[in-house]
Amino acid sequence: MKKIFSMKKIYIKLLIILLVVYFITTIIHQQTKINYYKESQASYQEQIKEAEEYQESLCALKENVNSPEYIEELAREQLDMYLPNERVYVNIGK
């Protein structure tokens, strides 16, 4: 009889130890996942901020695209077009 009670106590203690180890490993695993997700969140927030800044610059460009100044600037820089009677100086020292 005593042997049965002592075996039950050993099994119960072993079960408790296994459960404690299981819970500890689960908590550690979950904490590492939480840390990873926090890092990912910070990265995504930075990407969102960059995308919003880019969107603002595109909205500003959209408002300015039909202005004569913008059209003239594009013609000068990308198409090498200039106004009549305008002198163009080229720096050959570059």
DRENDO-1510 file (C-alpha; in Angstrom, 1 decimal, always signed):
<recs>
REC; n; res; u; v; w
REC; 1; MET; +0.0; +0.0; +0.0 .
REC; 2; LYS; +2.7; +2.4; +0.9 .
REC; 3; LYS; +4.5; +1.6; -2.3 .
REC; 4; ILE; +1.4; +2.6; -4.3 .
REC; 5; PHE; +1.1; +5.9; -2.5 .
REC; 6; SER; +4.7; +6.7; -3.0 .
REC; 7; MET; +4.5; +5.8; -6.7 .
REC; 8; LYS; +1.5; +8.1; -7.1 .
REC; 9; LYS; +3.3; +10.9; -5.4 .
REC; 10; ILE; +6.3; +10.5; -7.7 .
REC; 11; TYR; +4.1; +10.5; -10.7 .
REC; 12; ILE; +2.2; +13.5; -9.5 .
REC; 13; LYS; +5.5; +15.4; -8.8 .
REC; 14; LEU; +6.8; +14.3; -12.2 .
REC; 15; LEU; +3.6; +15.5; -13.9 .
REC; 16; ILE; +3.8; +18.8; -12.1 .
REC; 17; ILE; +7.5; +19.3; -13.1 .
REC; 18; LEU; +6.7; +18.4; -16.8 .
REC; 19; LEU; +3.8; +20.9; -16.8 .
REC; 20; VAL; +5.9; +23.6; -15.3 .
REC; 21; VAL; +8.6; +23.0; -17.9 .
REC; 22; TYR; +6.0; +23.0; -20.7 .
REC; 23; PHE; +4.5; +26.3; -19.5 .
REC; 24; ILE; +8.0; +27.9; -19.2 .
REC; 25; THR; +9.0; +26.9; -22.7 .
REC; 26; THR; +5.7; +28.1; -24.1 .
REC; 27; ILE; +6.1; +31.5; -22.4 .
REC; 28; ILE; +9.6; +31.8; -23.7 .
REC; 29; HIS; +8.5; +30.9; -27.2 .
REC; 30; GLN; +5.6; +33.3; -27.1 .
REC; 31; GLN; +7.8; +36.1; -25.8 .
REC; 32; THR; +10.3; +35.7; -28.7 .
REC; 33; LYS; +7.3; +35.8; -31.2 .
REC; 34; ILE; +6.1; +39.0; -29.5 .
REC; 35; ASN; +9.5; +40.6; -29.8 .
REC; 36; TYR; +9.7; +39.6; -33.5 .
REC; 37; TYR; +6.2; +41.1; -34.2 .
REC; 38; LYS; +7.1; +44.3; -32.4 .
REC; 39; GLU; +10.2; +44.7; -34.6 .
REC; 40; SER; +8.1; +44.0; -37.7 .
REC; 41; GLN; +5.6; +46.6; -36.6 .
REC; 42; ALA; +8.3; +49.2; -36.2 .
REC; 43; SER; +9.6; +48.4; -39.7 .
REC; 44; TYR; +6.1; +48.6; -41.2 .
REC; 45; GLN; +5.4; +51.9; -39.5 .
REC; 46; GLU; +8.5; +53.3; -41.0 .
REC; 47; GLN; +7.5; +52.0; -44.5 .
REC; 48; ILE; +4.0; +53.6; -44.0 .
REC; 49; LYS; +5.6; +56.9; -43.0 .
REC; 50; GLU; +7.8; +56.9; -46.1 .
REC; 51; ALA; +4.9; +56.0; -48.4 .
REC; 52; GLU; +2.8; +58.9; -46.9 .
REC; 53; GLU; +5.7; +61.3; -47.5 .
REC; 54; TYR; +5.9; +60.0; -51.1 .
REC; 55; GLN; +2.2; +60.4; -51.5 .
REC; 56; GLU; +2.4; +64.0; -50.3 .
REC; 57; SER; +5.1; +64.8; -52.8 .
REC; 58; LEU; +3.1; +63.3; -55.6 .
REC; 59; CYS; +0.0; +65.3; -54.6 .
REC; 60; ALA; +2.1; +68.5; -54.6 .
REC; 61; LEU; +3.4; +67.5; -58.1 .
REC; 62; LYS; -0.1; +66.8; -59.3 .
REC; 63; GLU; -1.2; +70.3; -58.3 .
REC; 64; ASN; +1.8; +71.8; -60.0 .
REC; 65; VAL; +1.9; +69.8; -63.2 .
REC; 66; ASN; -0.2; +72.1; -65.4 .
REC; 67; SER; +1.5; +75.3; -64.3 .
REC; 68; PRO; +3.6; +77.1; -67.0 .
REC; 69; GLU; +6.6; +77.2; -64.7 .
REC; 70; TYR; +6.6; +73.5; -64.3 .
REC; 71; ILE; +6.2; +72.9; -68.0 .
REC; 72; GLU; +9.0; +75.3; -68.8 .
REC; 73; GLU; +11.3; +73.6; -66.2 .
REC; 74; LEU; +10.6; +70.1; -67.8 .
REC; 75; ALA; +11.2; +71.5; -71.3 .
REC; 76; ARG; +14.6; +72.9; -70.2 .
REC; 77; GLU; +15.8; +70.0; -68.1 .
REC; 78; GLN; +14.6; +66.9; -70.0 .
REC; 79; LEU; +14.1; +68.1; -73.6 .
REC; 80; ASP; +16.8; +70.7; -73.8 .
REC; 81; MET; +14.4; +73.3; -75.1 .
REC; 82; TYR; +14.8; +77.0; -74.5 .
REC; 83; LEU; +12.9; +80.2; -75.1 .
REC; 84; PRO; +13.6; +82.1; -78.4 .
REC; 85; ASN; +16.3; +84.8; -78.1 .
REC; 86; GLU; +17.6; +83.0; -74.9 .
REC; 87; ARG; +21.3; +82.5; -74.6 .
REC; 88; VAL; +22.5; +79.1; -73.3 .
REC; 89; TYR; +25.9; +78.8; -71.7 .
REC; 90; VAL; +27.4; +75.4; -71.4 .
REC; 91; ASN; +30.1; +74.8; -68.8 .
REC; 92; ILE; +32.6; +72.5; -70.4 .
REC; 93; GLY; +34.8; +72.4; -67.3 .
REC; 94; LYS; +32.7; +69.6; -65.8 .
</recs>
